[in-house]
Each structure stands twice: as C-alpha cells, then as structure tokens.
C-alpha cells in the first residue's frame, strides 16, 4: 500500500509552472469499448504533448494511485476487464486490496489537486439522476467539485441525467459555471441541453481571470467550464431524443435500475444510433482537451 505517486514528468512540469492537463481513467476502464479505449487514451496524451503541454492521466494500478500514468500502466488499465471504478471513497479500499481501478471525475479531481495540477479535462461530469428526490441518487462528482479548486472542462452532463436538477445542485454547492462561448448548458451528445446558464467566457484568458479571482477570494470550488461539442459533430438532436426515450422505455420494461441504469441507457443509445454516439463521445473528449490545454496555458502565462 502506498500514497499517490506523481510521475517525475508531471511533478517537474507543475514545479516549473508549465501547463499540465489532468485526464481521468474511467473513460478507459468503463467509458469506451476495447480497443477504442486504449487508442483514445493514447491519442489524448499525444494531443496534449503536441500542443506543448504535459498530460497527467490518473488511475489506480495495483492499488497505487498514480498521477501521470506510464504507457505500460495505461495499457494495463485499458486491457483489464475486472478493473474497478473508483470514486474518492473507494481510493483507500482500492489501495488496501491492491486492485486496478479507473478514477472518476471526483477521484481524478482529488488526486490532481493533491499533485498541484490546476486544469482537468473530461467528457461530462456526473450529476443528479432522475428520481433522485426519492432515491437520493446523485453523483459524488458534485460534492468533490465543491471542495476542489480546479478548472474542470466538460460538455455538461450526460443527457440521461436530470439536467435541471444538476444545475440547481451546482448553484447550491457554489460551483461557478461558465459556458464557453455560450449561455446554453451543453447536453454532452448535443450542443444544447435546453437549459440556460448565467455566465460565459469567450477566451481561455477570461477563464484564467475567473480562476485568479476565485483563488484571491479563497473559495474552494472548481470552476466548471461547460464546453459544447461543435454542432457539426453533435448527435442529431431528434435522433438523440428518440434514442433516449426508447432507452428509458426499455429500462422500465426490463426493470433496470440502480448502478446498472447508466451503462444500460448508454449502451441502448449506442445501439439505436448505430454507433454514432460513440463517435460523438470521442469528439466531445477531444474538444474538451483542446480547450483545457488553452486554459492551462493561459494560467501558466498569468
């Protein structure tokens, strides 16, 4: 059992004030099918390096939380079908049991902040599930982001969630939300979830200014940058709505609930769209990484 390990490359880049972008690993272990998962993970790191920044993919390998996975460690997670999904509360259990695990937005944020990283790119954060008033089913991502002063770039939350309730919780938890060149909250697969937001930023430097002001005030929460997928790359909104409605119908018909509901719905959407949703998922991720690089560079130059 050991404390989180920060790679020498990441540690030196943070020490030197160079731009570093944290990446999660549940997209590798649970979010994408094999072999797409490993290919996308390696391409994400290459995208960051080519832009002159340093990637810090975060995961748990053999019980050790690692900030800045080596290629062999990344491949180990990508090829392990038994890898767990670790949120913050699962990190000590994963360490004690010495297992492999992909880190969620919550766990990745926690570990990135401990390593001194300021910017984190993900696809979409977790949020409030439908029916949460009765089930209390709400992602730990929200609580973690309320206490972790990073910049988190995401395409909103997945459309299977209760977007309106998620926005209310973000407000209650004092998590600033900036639409990137938009005042509409993105819906992951689609550029517009149908919900407005109050504030926008039109350049990476504007995001950096907000971060500087947050830090000067001593506020603990992440700044959530809601970055919509380009409309040319989004899932057709009508197809999305039909696929989602059918997925919910099948879930109710088959009695799917609890932890099984999210992978079930996403798999149904993938099937109903002929795999198009998978391509959009990857486009969303790359788009968020590109913006995260620019924001990390702006913060380094500030």
QUIKA-V263255 format. One record per pair of residues at least 12 apart in sequence whose C-alpha atoms are under 10 Angstrom apart, sorted by the first residue. I is the first residue (numbers start at 0). J is the second residue. Records with the same first field share a line. If there is no record, write none. Layout:
I->J ; J
This chain:
0->61 ; 62 ; 63 ; 64 ; 91 ; 93 ; 94 ; 95 ; 96 ; 97
1->62 ; 63 ; 64 ; 91 ; 94 ; 95 ; 97
2->62 ; 63 ; 64 ; 65 ; 91 ; 94
3->57 ; 58 ; 59 ; 62 ; 63 ; 64 ; 65 ; 66 ; 90 ; 94 ; 110 ; 113 ; 114
4->57 ; 59 ; 63 ; 64 ; 65 ; 66 ; 67 ; 68 ; 110 ; 114
5->55 ; 57 ; 64 ; 65 ; 66 ; 67 ; 68 ; 110 ; 111 ; 113 ; 114
6->55 ; 65 ; 66 ; 67 ; 68 ; 69 ; 114
7->66 ; 67
8->53 ; 54 ; 55 ; 67
9->21 ; 53 ; 54 ; 55 ; 56 ; 66 ; 67 ; 68 ; 114 ; 115 ; 116
10->55 ; 66 ; 67 ; 114 ; 115 ; 116
12->52 ; 53 ; 54 ; 115 ; 116
13->53 ; 114 ; 115 ; 116 ; 117 ; 299
14->115 ; 116
15->299
16->115 ; 116 ; 295 ; 296 ; 298 ; 299 ; 300
17->51 ; 52 ; 53 ; 295 ; 296 ; 298 ; 299 ; 300
18->47 ; 50 ; 51 ; 52 ; 53 ; 54 ; 116 ; 117 ; 118 ; 291 ; 292 ; 293 ; 294 ; 295 ; 296 ; 297 ; 298 ; 299 ; 300
19->47 ; 48 ; 51 ; 52 ; 53 ; 54 ; 55 ; 111 ; 115 ; 116 ; 117 ; 118 ; 119 ; 291 ; 292 ; 294 ; 295 ; 296 ; 299
20->44 ; 47 ; 48 ; 52 ; 53 ; 54 ; 55 ; 56 ; 67 ; 111 ; 116 ; 117 ; 118 ; 119 ; 120 ; 150 ; 151 ; 288 ; 289 ; 291 ; 292 ; 293 ; 294 ; 295 ; 296
21->44 ; 53 ; 54 ; 55 ; 56 ; 57 ; 66 ; 67 ; 107 ; 108 ; 110 ; 111 ; 112 ; 114 ; 116 ; 117 ; 118 ; 119 ; 120 ; 121 ; 151 ; 288 ; 291 ; 292
22->40 ; 43 ; 44 ; 54 ; 55 ; 56 ; 57 ; 58 ; 66 ; 67 ; 68 ; 102 ; 103 ; 104 ; 107 ; 108 ; 111 ; 118 ; 119 ; 120 ; 121 ; 122 ; 288
23->40 ; 55 ; 56 ; 57 ; 58 ; 66 ; 101 ; 102 ; 103 ; 104 ; 105 ; 106 ; 107 ; 108 ; 111 ; 119 ; 120 ; 121 ; 122
24->36 ; 40 ; 56 ; 57 ; 58 ; 59 ; 68 ; 73 ; 76 ; 77 ; 84 ; 85 ; 100 ; 101 ; 102 ; 103 ; 104 ; 106 ; 107 ; 121
25->57 ; 58 ; 76 ; 77 ; 82 ; 83 ; 84 ; 85 ; 86 ; 100 ; 101 ; 102 ; 103 ; 104 ; 107 ; 121
26->39 ; 40 ; 77 ; 101 ; 102 ; 103 ; 104 ; 121 ; 122 ; 280 ; 281 ; 284
27->39 ; 40 ; 58 ; 73 ; 74 ; 76 ; 77 ; 78 ; 79 ; 82 ; 100 ; 101 ; 102
28->58 ; 73 ; 75 ; 76 ; 77 ; 78 ; 79 ; 80 ; 81 ; 82 ; 83 ; 84 ; 99 ; 100 ; 101 ; 102
29->77 ; 80 ; 82 ; 83 ; 84 ; 100 ; 101 ; 102 ; 103 ; 262
30->101 ; 122 ; 262 ; 265 ; 277 ; 280
31->77 ; 277 ; 280 ; 281
32->77 ; 277
33->77 ; 78 ; 79 ; 80
34->77 ; 78
35->77 ; 277 ; 281
36->74 ; 76 ; 77 ; 78 ; 281
37->70 ; 73 ; 74 ; 75 ; 76 ; 77 ; 78
38->74 ; 77
39->281 ; 284 ; 285
40->56 ; 70 ; 73 ; 74 ; 77
41->56 ; 70 ; 73 ; 74
42->285
43->56 ; 281 ; 284 ; 285 ; 288 ; 289
44->56 ; 70 ; 288
46->285 ; 288 ; 289 ; 292
47->285 ; 288 ; 289 ; 291 ; 292
48->292
50->289 ; 292 ; 293 ; 296
51->292 ; 296
52->292 ; 293 ; 295 ; 296
53->67 ; 292 ; 295
54->66 ; 67 ; 68 ; 119 ; 288 ; 292
55->67 ; 68 ; 69 ; 111 ; 114 ; 116 ; 119
56->68 ; 69 ; 70 ; 73 ; 102 ; 107 ; 111 ; 119
57->69 ; 73 ; 100 ; 101 ; 102 ; 103 ; 106 ; 107 ; 108 ; 110 ; 111
58->72 ; 73 ; 76 ; 84 ; 85 ; 99 ; 100 ; 101 ; 102 ; 103 ; 106 ; 107 ; 110
59->72 ; 73 ; 76 ; 82 ; 83 ; 84 ; 85 ; 90 ; 93 ; 94 ; 97 ; 98 ; 99 ; 100 ; 101 ; 102
60->72 ; 73 ; 75 ; 76 ; 82 ; 93 ; 94 ; 97 ; 98 ; 99 ; 100 ; 101
61->75 ; 76 ; 82 ; 93 ; 94 ; 95 ; 96 ; 97 ; 98 ; 99 ; 100
62->90 ; 91 ; 92 ; 93 ; 94 ; 95 ; 96 ; 97 ; 98 ; 99 ; 100
63->90 ; 91 ; 93 ; 94 ; 95 ; 97 ; 98 ; 99 ; 100
64->90 ; 91 ; 93 ; 94 ; 99 ; 100 ; 101 ; 102 ; 106 ; 107 ; 110
65->107 ; 110 ; 111
66->107 ; 110 ; 111 ; 113 ; 114 ; 116
67->111 ; 114
72->99
73->101
75->99
76->99 ; 100 ; 101
77->101
79->99 ; 100
80->99
81->98 ; 99 ; 100
82->98 ; 99 ; 100 ; 101
83->98 ; 99 ; 100 ; 101 ; 102
84->99 ; 100 ; 101 ; 102 ; 103 ; 106
85->99 ; 100 ; 101 ; 102 ; 103 ; 104 ; 105 ; 106 ; 107
86->100 ; 101 ; 102 ; 103 ; 104 ; 105 ; 106 ; 107 ; 108 ; 109 ; 138 ; 139 ; 140 ; 143
87->102 ; 103 ; 104 ; 105 ; 106 ; 107 ; 108 ; 109 ; 110 ; 139 ; 140 ; 143
88->105 ; 106 ; 139
89->102 ; 106
90->102 ; 106 ; 110
103->121 ; 124 ; 125 ; 139 ; 140
104->119 ; 120 ; 121 ; 122 ; 123 ; 124 ; 125 ; 138 ; 139 ; 140 ; 141 ; 143 ; 144 ; 151
105->124 ; 125 ; 138 ; 139 ; 140 ; 141 ; 142 ; 143 ; 144 ; 147
106->139 ; 140 ; 143 ; 144
107->119 ; 121 ; 140 ; 143
108->120 ; 140 ; 143 ; 144 ; 146 ; 147 ; 148 ; 149 ; 150 ; 151 ; 221
109->143 ; 144 ; 146 ; 147 ; 148 ; 149
110->147
111->147 ; 149
112->147 ; 148 ; 149
113->147
115->149
116->148 ; 149 ; 150 ; 295
117->147 ; 148 ; 149 ; 150 ; 151 ; 210 ; 221 ; 291 ; 294 ; 295 ; 298 ; 299
118->148 ; 149 ; 150 ; 151 ; 152 ; 221 ; 222 ; 288 ; 291 ; 292 ; 293 ; 294 ; 295 ; 296 ; 298
119->149 ; 150 ; 151 ; 152 ; 153 ; 221 ; 223 ; 287 ; 288 ; 291 ; 292 ; 294 ; 295
120->150 ; 151 ; 152 ; 153 ; 154 ; 224 ; 284 ; 285 ; 286 ; 287 ; 288 ; 289 ; 290 ; 291 ; 292
121->151 ; 152 ; 153 ; 154 ; 155 ; 283 ; 284 ; 285 ; 286 ; 287 ; 288 ; 291
122->151 ; 152 ; 153 ; 154 ; 155 ; 156 ; 157 ; 187 ; 188 ; 226 ; 228 ; 280 ; 281 ; 282 ; 283 ; 284 ; 285 ; 286 ; 287 ; 288
123->151 ; 152 ; 153 ; 154 ; 155 ; 156 ; 157 ; 158 ; 185 ; 186 ; 187 ; 188 ; 225 ; 226 ; 280 ; 283 ; 284 ; 287
124->138 ; 139 ; 140 ; 141 ; 144 ; 151 ; 152 ; 153 ; 154 ; 155 ; 156 ; 157 ; 187 ; 223 ; 225
125->137 ; 138 ; 139 ; 140 ; 141 ; 155 ; 156 ; 157 ; 160 ; 165
126->138 ; 139 ; 140 ; 141 ; 142 ; 155 ; 156 ; 157 ; 159 ; 160 ; 161 ; 162 ; 163 ; 164 ; 165 ; 166 ; 168 ; 169
127->139 ; 140 ; 141 ; 156 ; 159 ; 160 ; 161 ; 162 ; 163 ; 164 ; 165 ; 166 ; 167 ; 168 ; 169
128->159 ; 160 ; 161 ; 162 ; 164 ; 165 ; 257 ; 260 ; 261
129->159 ; 160 ; 161 ; 162 ; 164 ; 165
130->160 ; 161
131->161 ; 164
132->164
134->257
136->257 ; 258
137->160 ; 161 ; 164 ; 165 ; 168
138->165
141->165 ; 168 ; 169 ; 172 ; 174 ; 220 ; 221
142->168 ; 169 ; 172 ; 174 ; 220
143->220 ; 221
144->169 ; 172 ; 173 ; 174 ; 219 ; 220 ; 221 ; 222 ; 223
145->169 ; 171 ; 172 ; 173 ; 174 ; 175 ; 218 ; 219 ; 220 ; 221 ; 222
146->172 ; 173 ; 174 ; 218 ; 219 ; 220 ; 221
147->174 ; 218 ; 219 ; 220 ; 221 ; 222
148->174 ; 210 ; 213 ; 214 ; 217 ; 218 ; 219 ; 220 ; 221 ; 222
149->210 ; 219 ; 220 ; 221 ; 222 ; 223
150->175 ; 206 ; 207 ; 209 ; 210 ; 220 ; 221 ; 222 ; 223 ; 224 ; 291 ; 294 ; 295
151->176 ; 221 ; 222 ; 223 ; 224 ; 225 ; 287 ; 291
152->177 ; 179 ; 222 ; 223 ; 224 ; 225 ; 226 ; 284 ; 286 ; 287 ; 288 ; 289 ; 290 ; 291 ; 292 ; 294
153->185 ; 187 ; 223 ; 224 ; 225 ; 226 ; 227 ; 228 ; 283 ; 284 ; 286 ; 287 ; 288 ; 290 ; 291
154->178 ; 179 ; 184 ; 185 ; 186 ; 187 ; 188 ; 189 ; 190 ; 191 ; 223 ; 224 ; 225 ; 226 ; 227 ; 228 ; 280 ; 283 ; 284 ; 286 ; 287
155->176 ; 178 ; 183 ; 184 ; 185 ; 186 ; 187 ; 188 ; 189 ; 190 ; 191 ; 192 ; 223 ; 224 ; 225 ; 226 ; 227 ; 228
156->184 ; 185 ; 186 ; 187 ; 188 ; 192 ; 225
157->185 ; 186 ; 187 ; 188 ; 189 ; 192 ; 261 ; 265
158->185 ; 186 ; 187 ; 188 ; 189 ; 192 ; 239 ; 240 ; 243 ; 265
159->186 ; 187 ; 243 ; 244 ; 246 ; 247 ; 260 ; 261 ; 264 ; 265 ; 268
160->186 ; 261
162->184 ; 185 ; 186 ; 192 ; 193 ; 194
163->184 ; 192 ; 193 ; 194 ; 195
166->184 ; 194 ; 195 ; 196
169->223
172->220
173->218 ; 219 ; 220 ; 221 ; 222
174->218 ; 219 ; 220 ; 221 ; 222 ; 223
175->197 ; 198 ; 209 ; 210 ; 213 ; 220 ; 221 ; 222 ; 223 ; 224
176->196 ; 197 ; 198 ; 199 ; 200 ; 221 ; 222 ; 223 ; 224 ; 225
177->196 ; 197 ; 198 ; 199 ; 200 ; 201 ; 205 ; 206 ; 209 ; 222 ; 223 ; 224 ; 225 ; 226
178->195 ; 196 ; 197 ; 198 ; 199 ; 200 ; 201 ; 223 ; 224 ; 225 ; 226 ; 227
179->198 ; 199 ; 200 ; 201 ; 202 ; 203 ; 205 ; 206 ; 223 ; 224 ; 225 ; 226 ; 227 ; 290
180->198 ; 199 ; 200 ; 201 ; 202 ; 225 ; 226 ; 227
181->195 ; 196 ; 197 ; 198 ; 199 ; 200 ; 201 ; 225 ; 226 ; 227
182->194 ; 195 ; 196 ; 197 ; 198 ; 199 ; 200 ; 225
183->195 ; 196 ; 197 ; 198 ; 199 ; 225 ; 226 ; 227
184->196 ; 197 ; 224 ; 225 ; 226 ; 227
185->225 ; 226 ; 227 ; 228
186->225 ; 226 ; 227 ; 228 ; 233 ; 236
187->225 ; 226 ; 227 ; 228 ; 233 ; 234 ; 279 ; 280 ; 283 ; 284
188->227 ; 228 ; 230 ; 232 ; 233 ; 234 ; 235 ; 236 ; 239 ; 275 ; 276 ; 277 ; 278 ; 279 ; 280 ; 282 ; 283
189->227 ; 228 ; 229 ; 230 ; 232 ; 233 ; 234 ; 235 ; 236 ; 239 ; 240 ; 279 ; 283
190->226 ; 227 ; 228 ; 229 ; 230 ; 231 ; 232 ; 233 ; 234 ; 235 ; 236 ; 283
191->227 ; 228 ; 230 ; 233 ; 236
192->227 ; 236
196->225
199->224 ; 225
200->224 ; 225
202->290 ; 293 ; 294 ; 297
203->290 ; 291 ; 292 ; 293 ; 294 ; 295 ; 296 ; 297 ; 298
204->293 ; 294 ; 295 ; 296 ; 297 ; 298 ; 300 ; 301
205->294 ; 297
206->222 ; 223 ; 224 ; 293 ; 294 ; 295 ; 297 ; 298
207->222 ; 293 ; 294 ; 295 ; 296 ; 297 ; 298 ; 299 ; 300 ; 301
208->297 ; 298 ; 301
209->222
210->222 ; 298
211->298 ; 301
224->287 ; 290 ; 291
225->287
226->283 ; 286 ; 287 ; 290 ; 291
227->283 ; 286 ; 287
228->279 ; 280 ; 282 ; 283 ; 284 ; 285 ; 286 ; 287
229->279 ; 282 ; 283 ; 286
232->278 ; 279 ; 280 ; 282 ; 283
233->275 ; 276 ; 278 ; 279 ; 280 ; 282 ; 283
234->272 ; 275 ; 276 ; 277 ; 278 ; 279 ; 280
235->272 ; 275 ; 276
238->268 ; 271 ; 272
239->268 ; 271 ; 272 ; 276
240->268
241->268 ; 271 ; 272
242->264 ; 265 ; 267 ; 268 ; 269 ; 270 ; 271 ; 272
243->264 ; 265 ; 267 ; 268 ; 269 ; 271
244->264 ; 268
245->264 ; 267 ; 268 ; 271
246->260 ; 263 ; 264 ; 265 ; 266 ; 267 ; 268 ; 269 ; 270 ; 271
247->260 ; 263 ; 264 ; 267 ; 268
248->264
249->263 ; 264 ; 267
250->263 ; 264 ; 267
265->277
